[in-house]
Amino acid sequence: MDVCEVMQKAIELEVDSERFYTNAAKDSSNPLAIRTFEALAEWEVQHERLLRDVFDKAEATQSCPMLTELDAEQVDMMAEAGTIFKSALEDVQDTLAHDPTLTGAYATAMQKERNAIAFYKSQLDEAQSEAESQLYGFLLDQERGHLNLLATTEEYLNDTKYWHFKQEQWIVTG
């Protein structure tokens, strides 16, 4: 696949994920899940814009632009997770209860992220230039961060007390 073909497929993945996250946020009543899905939807829109920019530049020059030529922002997912948790917990004063209806949404969301990870990993493995390697590596890192955020918030929602215990253990043991 050339860069333009990869970008078309990647744009489809990002648009589909953004649509899913937007709907999942609307369907949820849990503040943490809502904020998680809203943040993910926003990041997927940012990725779509980036990919369209790559597509336009690649189509014009017949080569992948360097990551430094693009408006690509590296999002620190764990810092963002902290912000999401803090905001959600302020709304409910640490009384988030497990919502069994979220199980399916989280399972689907994590599968979407795994699919994106597999796609970008395969493209990274087949990259024909340093520019492609940088781009696919960047996107791969972002999708891994999304999966980590989903896993972290799902774990919290499923077992809040154990999640706090694990966080305290990490602080104690480093």
Residue pairs with C-beta under 8 A, 6 or more apart in sequence:
1 9
1 123
1 126
2 58
3 54
3 55
3 58
3 63
3 64
3 132
4 55
4 58
4 59
6 123
7 51
7 52
7 54
7 55
7 58
8 55
9 119
10 47
10 51
10 119
10 120
10 139
11 48
11 51
11 52
11 55
13 112
13 115
13 116
13 119
14 44
14 45
14 47
14 48
14 51
14 116
15 44
15 48
16 112
17 40
17 41
17 44
17 112
17 113
17 116
18 41
18 44
18 45
18 48
20 108
20 109
20 112
21 37
21 38
21 40
21 41
21 44
21 109
22 37
22 38
22 41
24 33
24 37
24 105
24 108
24 109
25 33
25 34
25 37
25 38
25 41
27 101
27 105
28 34
28 37
28 99
28 101
28 102
28 105
29 99
30 96
30 99
30 102
30 157
31 87
31 88
31 91
31 92
31 96
32 84
32 85
32 88
32 89
32 96
32 153
32 156
32 157
33 99
33 102
33 105
33 106
33 153
33 157
34 88
35 84
35 87
35 88
36 84
36 149
36 150
36 153
37 105
37 109
39 80
39 84
39 149
40 109
40 146
40 149
40 150
43 75
43 142
43 146
46 73
47 139
47 142
49 71
50 70
50 71
50 72
53 65
53 70
53 71
54 64
54 65
54 70
54 135
57 64
57 65
57 69
57 70
58 64
58 65
63 129
63 131
64 129
64 131
64 132
64 135
65 131
66 130
66 131
66 134
67 131
67 134
67 135
67 138
70 135
72 138
74 138
74 141
74 142
75 142
75 145
76 145
77 145
77 146
77 148
77 149
78 145
78 148
80 149
81 148
81 149
81 152
81 153
84 149
84 153
85 153
85 156
88 96
89 96
96 156
96 157
96 160
98 157
98 158
98 159
98 160
99 157
102 154
102 157
106 150
106 153
106 154
106 157
109 150
110 147
110 150
110 151
110 154
113 143
113 144
113 146
113 147
113 150
114 147
116 139
116 143
116 146
117 140
117 143
117 144
117 147
120 136
120 139
120 140
120 143
121 136
121 140
123 132
123 136
124 132
124 133
124 136
124 137
124 140
127 133
127 136
155 162
155 163
156 163
